[in-house]
Amino acid sequence: MAVRFCPIASGSSGNCIYAGTESTNILFDAGLSGKRIKEGLDILNVDGTNIDALFITHEHSDHIKGAGIISRRFDIPIYATEGTWEAMENTIGNIGRRNKKFIYSGEPCVINDMCIMPFDIPHDAAEPVGYSIFAKDFKMTIATDLGHVTDTVKENIQGSDVLLLESNHDVDMLKCGSYPWALKQRILGDKGHISNETAGKLISEIMDGKLKHIYLGHLSDENNEPHLAYETVKSILNENDIKVGTYLKMDMASRYSNSCPVIL
């Protein structure tokens, strides 16, 4: 049975990730328009009516913009923490009681033949989480919107076959850029976003023989460049004798279109 993982979009302007098997289809975040999410699913040959669940990481608009729309259109249950539900409920519109599902960090949630494990992440949101996804003998992890790297984040990333990791900004570009000082402080703070350098160091620290595919995602449009993120992380991996190429593949998660899917 094939297991697929594919970022439909990843960036500061919108996030949506697909993971599925032959019998189960799950979305993580819906920070795009309903039309754009449907287009991404069409590319994957997945009908919206076959989506079994939508899991939300947190309530910021680039993660929930289309959540209510696609839930109502395709009758999809939405899973989120209590804090996230409280923060986003008035934004995403009416969701029927049977499609309003609660999750808890550290407690697995089983959807057919897939198991979803939420874990705490440090971000300036009500009750944000990342997700590890288990299907067959494979593990896929989504870890974005990280203000800093915690032991919990490391523990949940370890042992993944596929990892979508934030590589939000280049520190020098951010510091010299046009953002207001308060926003720069927020991004650089303990509940903001991690840099290319931090992403590279984190991968080096958790690298094991199982990790096969890395997506660098949630790039800032103004304070990063895809080639810069890639080369910065690759350089740090090289310094730690981790070679990107034959065994370990690293891609940039596309901001506006589907990335190349991983098939396990």
N, C-alpha and C positions, 0 to 999 in steps of 0.2 A: 504494500500500500504506500503510495507516494505521499510525502508530507511536503507542503509548499509554504514558503514564507516570502512575502513581497511588500516592501514599502510602496504604497500608492502615492504618497507625498510625505516629505519630511523637511521641515524648515520653519523659520519663525513666522511664516505666513500661512501655515496649515500643515496638519499632520494626520495621517491615516495609514494604518498598517493592516495587511491581511495575513492570516495564517490559517491553514486548513489541511484536511485530509480528503480522501475520496467521499467521506460521509459527513464531514463537519466543516463549516465555514464560519470563521470568526473575524470580526474587525476590532482593532484597537485604536481608539480615538476616531473622531469624525470632525476634524477642524477644517473641512472643505465644504463647498456647496453640495447639495444633494445631487445635482447634475454631474459635478466633477467626480464624486464618489462612484456614481453609477458608471461613468465612463471608465474609471479605473477597474471596476469589477468586470465590465464587458471585455476588457483586454485580457483578463484572467479567465474568461469564459465562466464566470460565476454570476448567476442571476440573483438580484437583490432579495427575491423571495426565499432564497435558500440560505441566507445568512442566519445563523443560529443564535448569535449573541453579539453585542457591542460592549466592549469594556472600555471605560474611560479612565485615563490616568489622573486628570485633574480638570478644574473648571475653567481654565483660561481659554479665550475664544479660539485660539489656533488649535485647540483640541476638541472643541464641542460645537463649532459653528453649525455643522450639519446634523448633529446627533438627533435632535428632535424630529427633523424633517424625515430622515431615513427610517427612524423608528416607527413613525406613524405611517409612512408610505408602504413599508414592507413588513410591518408588524414584528419588529425586532425588539427583544428585551434588552434593556440597558443595565449594565452592571457597574456599580461605582461604590465608593466608600460612603459612609453616612455623612461625613463632612463635605465631600464633593457633591452629593445630592443636595444638601442644604444650600450650598453655594451656587449651584447651577440651575436649580429647579425653575426659578423664575425667568431664566434666560432661554431655555430650550423649549418652553411651551408645555402644553399638557401631555403627560405620558400616563396611559392607563395603569391602574394598580398592578395588573398582572405582568406588565412589562417593566416595572420598577423593581430592580433587584439590588440587594445590598451585598457587598463583599467586605472582607476583613483581612488586614495585613497578616500574613503568615498562615492563613487558613486556605487550603486548596478549594477550588471550585471546579467541579467536573461537568463538562459539556460533551455529551456523547462519548467519543473515544479520545477526547483531549482533556487535559488537566491544566488549569490556570492557577498560578501561585502569585498573588499580589505581595509586594514588599515595599516597605517604607522608603521614600526618597526625600532628600532635603531640598525643598523648593518653597517659594513664597505663595503657597496655595493652602486651602483649608485642610485637606487630608490627602496629599498626593501619594501615588504609588507607581512603581514600575511593575513589570510582569515577566515572569518566567512561564513558558508554555511547553508542556510536555505532550508529545504524541509519539506513540510506539516507543522506540528507544532513543528518541531525539529530544533535545532541549533547545529552545529558542528564547532569547531574552531581549526585552525592550527596556533600555535604561537611558532616558533622556530627561532634560530639565533637572539636572543635578547641580545644586549649588556647590557641593563639595563631595568628595568620595568618602563614604562611611564604610565601616566594617560590614554592615548589612548589605550595602550595594555590592561589595566585593564577594561576599558569600553567595549572593544570588546570581551573580554573573558567572562564577566559577562552574565549570562542568558543562558550559553551553556549547552546542554545535554551531549555532548561529547567534550573532550578537549585533543588535542595533544600538550603537552607543553615540551619545551626544558628543559633538566636536564643534561647539557653538561659535567660538570666536578666536581670533588671534589677538593676544593681549595688547600688542603695540597698535594694531589697527583700531581697537576699541578705545584705547586711551587717547589716541590722536584724532579720533573721528568726531563727527558732529553731534553725537548724542549729548543731551544735557548731563551735567555732572552727577545729578541724583540718579539718573538712569544707568550711567556707567557704574556707579557704586552698587546699584542693585544687581547688575549682571555679574560683577566681580565678587559680590558678597557670598556668604555661606549658604544662601537660599536662592541664588541666581542660576548661573549656567557655567559649565566647565569649558575650559579652553582646549585648543588643539593639543597643547603640550600636556595638559592634565590627562586628556584622553589617551595619548600615547603612553604615558607612564602607567596608567591604570591597566591597559592591555598587557603591558610588560609584566606587571605584578601578578596578574591572574592567569597568564598564559599557561596552558597545559596541552597535552597531546590531543585533546578532543576538539578544541576550537578549530573550525574549518573555514568559516566565512564571517567577515566583519563588514558591517555597513557603518560608515561615519555619517551621522545625521544631525538634524535640527541645526543646520548652519545658519548663522546670521547673514542676512542679505547685504548688510552694509559693513559688517566688521569681520568678514571672512571671505575667502575664495576657495572653491572646491579643490583646486590644485595645491593651494597652500596648506589646507588641512591635510590632504593626502600625503604630501611630501614631509610635513612636520611629523606626523604620526609614524610614517614609514621610517624616517631617520631615527626616531627614538627606538623603534623596534629593532632596527639594524644594530644600533649601539648595544642592544641587549641580546644580540645573536638570534633574533627572531626574523626570519626571512619571509617576506611577502612574495608569493609566486606559486610554486607547485602545490604545496600542501595547504598553506594558508592563503586565502584570497581576501582582498580588501577592496570594497567598492564605495563610492559616494552615493548615499541615498538622494535621489533626485528631489528637487524642491517642487517641481510643477508637473511631473509625470511619473508613471510607474518605473520603478527600478527593475533591473533584471532579477527575476525571481530565483530563489534558491530552491532546488528540488532535492529532497533527502531520501 
